[in-house]
Amino acid sequence: MESGIVGLVTFVGLYCFILLKIFRSRKDIAEEDKTMHAAIMGAMTVMLFMMTNVAMFAPQLNYLLWSLIAA
């Protein structure tokens, strides 16, 4: 899954789906939680950018991804 066109499409689809859900959930968040939500969105955006450019850190970034999703 980590190589080839099918793997690329799968990963891009997964990450786009996650980011889309996070951006859509912004309107349902209480006012005091919007700062934390913005920090998580920023961390996920930077992390996804790093995953496209720094392949040697991919295992560590996968752990970061799933911990941010849980947050």
C-alpha positions in Angstrom: 0.0 0.0 0.0 3.0 2.3 0.5 4.1 2.2 -3.1 2.5 2.6 -6.4 -0.4 4.6 -7.7 -3.0 2.7 -5.7 -1.1 3.3 -2.4 -0.7 7.0 -3.3 -4.4 7.4 -4.1 -5.3 5.5 -0.9 -3.2 7.7 1.4 -4.2 10.9 -0.3 -7.9 9.9 0.0 -7.5 9.0 3.7 -5.7 12.3 4.6 -8.1 14.4 2.6 -11.1 12.7 4.3 -9.6 13.3 7.8 -8.8 17.0 7.0 -12.2 17.6 5.5 -13.9 16.2 8.6 -11.8 18.4 10.8 -12.5 21.5 8.8 -16.3 20.7 8.8 -16.4 20.1 12.5 -15.1 23.6 13.2 -18.7 25.1 13.3 -19.9 22.7 16.0 -17.1 23.4 18.5 -17.6 25.5 21.6 -15.9 28.9 21.7 -13.4 27.9 24.3 -12.2 24.8 22.3 -11.6 26.7 19.0 -8.0 27.5 20.0 -7.1 23.8 20.6 -8.9 22.9 17.4 -6.8 25.4 15.4 -3.6 24.0 16.9 -4.6 20.4 16.0 -5.5 21.5 12.4 -2.2 23.3 12.1 -0.2 20.3 13.4 -2.0 18.0 11.0 -1.4 20.3 8.0 2.3 20.5 8.8 2.5 16.8 9.5 0.9 15.9 6.1 3.3 18.3 4.4 6.2 16.6 6.1 5.0 13.2 5.1 5.1 14.2 1.4 8.7 15.5 1.7 10.5 13.5 4.4 10.0 9.8 3.8 12.5 8.7 6.4 10.3 10.0 9.2 7.2 8.2 8.0 6.8 5.7 10.9 7.1 8.5 13.5 4.7 10.7 11.6 2.2 7.9 11.4 2.1 7.8 15.2 1.7 11.5 15.3 -1.1 11.3 12.8 -3.1 8.8 14.9 -2.5 10.7 18.1 -3.7 13.9 16.5 -6.8 12.1 15.2 -7.5 10.8 18.7 -7.1 14.4 20.1 
